[in-house]
Amino acid sequence: MSLFDDLFATEEEPQKPKTTIEYTQKNGEVILVTLVGSSPLYGHILTNACKSLARQLENNPQLVVGRTVLEFGAGGALPSLLSAKLGAKKVLATDYPDPDLVSNIQHNIEQNKLHNCTAKGYIWGNDVEELMQELPQGHKTFDVLLLSDVIFNHTEQRKLLQSCKLLVTPQTGRVLVPFSPHRPKLLAADLNFFELAQEYGFEVFDEGIEMWSPLFKDDQDETTAELRSRVYKYSMRLVRGVDDN
């Protein structure tokens, strides 16, 4: 049983109501992001890293305009929705194949009237053929992978990297990986993702740190507030392809 399976199997809390957040683009247009009421994988939170990634895409639309985009651990899927609105050729928003999570992403796609975006359930490390089938004709891989606040699942990091390696376009493709420490004492394990990435053939770029309000506002531990306020920004490029090991 994977970490994901265990988390969902042991989730016993009553379902909380969904919430809808309005994200206002720089041009004044509004994206509606409905979030599930609760999720052991934080799909009920619009995290700082997710908002930071959205801002990065708005400030640099060339990252996604006319490109194929895939998001892992999408949650409410704001980066996917925004990529579609900015003019991506095709966007595939994925999360753990829990019916509530995936149907909620589909709801967000429909309520924002997006026709170039699709929702699918996917478990990292599994066969990627079903995801590749969503690519437009003539495309074999995705130009951009979006991974906001997903690397806290330390036992799943290698599986995620394997999927990334199979799905991103070598050399010219980009993987965007912003995150905040979910468990500050385990920051080193978060950062180990980027050491592992190099083993999988990725070149890693440290793009600095942004400061936001502390993640998990109900956490009263003032000793970790500064660390929980950080969004670490990384990007990656696949320089050694699947057949180059």
C-alpha positions in Angstrom: 0.0 0.0 0.0 1.4 3.4 -1.0 1.4 6.5 1.2 -1.5 7.8 -0.8 -3.6 4.7 -0.3 -2.9 4.8 3.4 -3.8 8.4 3.8 -7.2 7.9 2.1 -7.9 4.6 3.8 -7.5 6.2 7.3 -9.3 9.4 6.6 -12.4 9.3 8.9 -13.2 13.0 9.5 -16.7 14.2 8.4 -16.6 15.8 5.0 -16.5 19.6 5.3 -18.2 21.9 2.8 -16.4 23.0 -0.3 -15.2 26.6 -0.6 -14.8 28.8 -3.7 -12.0 31.3 -4.0 -11.8 34.1 -6.6 -8.4 34.5 -8.2 -8.2 37.9 -10.1 -5.8 38.0 -13.0 -3.8 41.1 -13.8 -6.2 41.9 -16.6 -9.1 41.9 -14.2 -10.6 38.6 -15.3 -11.6 36.2 -12.4 -10.8 32.5 -12.1 -13.1 30.6 -9.8 -11.3 27.9 -7.8 -13.5 25.5 -5.8 -11.7 23.5 -3.2 -12.8 20.3 -1.6 -13.8 20.6 2.0 -11.0 18.3 3.3 -8.2 16.2 2.0 -5.2 14.4 3.6 -3.2 15.6 0.6 -4.0 19.3 1.2 -6.3 19.5 -1.8 -8.5 21.7 0.3 -5.9 24.5 0.6 -4.8 27.1 -2.0 -1.2 27.1 -0.8 1.3 29.9 -1.1 3.4 27.9 -3.5 0.3 27.5 -5.8 -0.4 31.2 -5.7 3.3 32.0 -6.3 3.3 29.7 -9.3 0.2 31.4 -10.6 1.9 34.8 -10.3 5.0 33.5 -12.0 2.9 32.2 -15.0 1.1 35.5 -15.3 4.3 37.5 -15.2 5.9 35.1 -17.8 3.0 33.9 -20.0 5.5 32.7 -22.6 6.1 29.7 -20.3 2.8 28.2 -21.3 1.3 30.1 -24.3 1.0 27.6 -27.2 2.5 24.8 -25.1 1.4 21.5 -23.6 1.1 21.6 -19.8 0.6 18.9 -17.2 0.1 19.6 -13.5 0.7 17.0 -10.7 -1.1 17.2 -7.4 -3.3 19.8 -8.8 -5.8 20.2 -5.9 -8.0 23.1 -7.0 -5.8 23.3 -10.1 -5.3 27.1 -10.2 -2.0 26.9 -12.2 -3.7 24.6 -14.7 -6.8 26.8 -15.0 -4.6 29.9 -15.4 -2.4 28.2 -18.0 -5.4 27.3 -20.1 -6.7 30.9 -19.8 -3.3 32.3 -20.8 -3.3 30.3 -24.0 -1.8 26.9 -23.5 -2.4 24.5 -26.3 -3.4 21.7 -24.0 -3.5 21.4 -20.2 -3.9 18.2 -18.2 -4.6 18.7 -14.5 -4.0 15.5 -12.5 -4.3 14.5 -8.8 -4.6 11.3 -6.8 -7.5 9.3 -8.4 -9.9 10.1 -5.5 -13.4 10.7 -7.1 -14.0 13.9 -5.1 -10.6 15.4 -6.0 -10.9 14.7 -9.7 -14.5 15.6 -10.1 -13.8 18.9 -8.3 -11.0 19.7 -10.8 -13.5 18.9 -13.6 -16.0 21.2 -12.0 -13.4 24.0 -11.9 -12.6 23.5 -15.6 -16.3 23.7 -16.5 -17.2 26.6 -14.3 -14.4 28.6 -15.9 -15.6 27.5 -19.4 -12.2 26.1 -20.5 -12.1 23.8 -23.5 -8.3 23.2 -23.6 -8.1 21.6 -20.1 -8.8 18.1 -18.9 -8.8 16.5 -15.5 -7.5 13.0 -14.8 -6.6 10.8 -11.8 -3.1 9.5 -11.7 -0.8 7.8 -9.2 2.9 8.8 -9.5 5.1 6.1 -10.9 2.3 4.3 -12.7 2.2 3.8 -16.5 2.0 7.2 -18.3 0.3 6.0 -21.5 -3.1 7.3 -20.5 -1.7 10.7 -19.8 0.2 10.8 -23.1 -3.1 10.0 -24.9 -4.3 13.5 -23.9 -1.5 15.2 -25.9 -2.5 16.9 -29.2 -1.6 15.1 -32.4 2.1 15.3 -33.1 3.2 15.7 -29.5 4.9 12.9 -27.7 5.7 14.7 -24.3 4.6 17.8 -22.4 6.4 21.1 -22.7 5.8 22.2 -19.1 5.2 20.2 -15.8 3.7 22.1 -12.8 4.5 20.7 -9.3 3.4 23.2 -6.7 3.6 21.9 -3.1 3.8 18.2 -3.9 7.3 17.1 -2.7 6.3 16.8 0.9 5.4 13.2 0.1 9.0 12.0 0.7 8.4 8.3 0.1 6.9 9.1 -3.3 9.6 11.5 -4.6 11.3 8.9 -6.8 8.0 7.8 -8.3 7.2 11.4 -9.1 10.6 11.9 -10.7 10.2 8.8 -12.8 6.8 10.1 -14.1 8.3 13.5 -14.8 11.2 12.0 -16.7 8.8 10.0 -18.9 6.5 12.9 -19.5 8.5 16.1 -20.0 10.2 17.0 -23.3 14.0 16.6 -22.9 16.1 19.7 -23.2 13.4 22.2 -24.1 10.8 21.2 -21.5 10.6 22.8 -18.0 9.5 21.5 -14.6 8.4 24.2 -12.2 8.6 23.2 -8.5 7.7 25.8 -5.9 7.0 24.5 -2.4 6.7 25.5 1.3 7.9 23.3 4.1 4.8 21.4 5.4 6.8 20.0 8.2 9.7 22.4 8.9 11.8 19.9 10.7 11.9 17.8 7.6 13.0 20.6 5.2 16.2 18.6 4.4 13.9 15.7 3.1 12.0 18.2 1.0 15.2 19.5 -0.6 16.5 16.0 -1.2 14.0 15.9 -4.1 16.4 18.0 -6.0 19.4 15.8 -5.2 17.4 12.8 -6.5 16.3 14.8 -9.6 19.9 15.0 -10.7 20.1 11.2 -10.5 17.1 11.0 -12.8 18.9 13.2 -15.4 17.5 16.7 -14.5 19.5 19.9 -14.3 18.2 21.9 -11.3 17.9 25.6 -11.0 17.4 27.4 -7.7 15.3 30.5 -8.4 15.3 31.9 -4.9 12.8 32.3 -2.0 9.6 34.4 -1.7 8.1 35.4 1.6 4.3 35.0 2.2 2.2 34.6 5.3 2.8 31.4 7.3 1.4 28.2 5.7 -1.1 26.5 8.0 -2.4 29.5 9.9 -3.8 27.4 12.7 -0.3 26.3 13.6 0.6 28.3 16.7 4.3 27.3 16.7 6.0 30.7 16.4 9.4 29.0 16.1 8.4 27.7 12.6 6.4 30.6 11.4 9.2 32.2 9.4 10.1 28.9 7.7 6.5 28.2 6.9 6.3 31.6 5.3 8.9 30.7 2.7 8.2 29.6 -0.9 11.2 27.9 -2.3 11.2 28.2 -6.1 13.0 25.7 -8.3 12.9 24.7 -11.9 14.3 21.7 -13.7 15.3 20.7 -17.2 15.7 17.1 -18.4 19.2 16.8 -19.9 19.5 13.0 -19.9 16.6 11.3 -21.5 14.8 8.1 -20.8 17.1 6.1 -23.1 20.3 7.7 -21.9 20.8 5.9 -18.6 
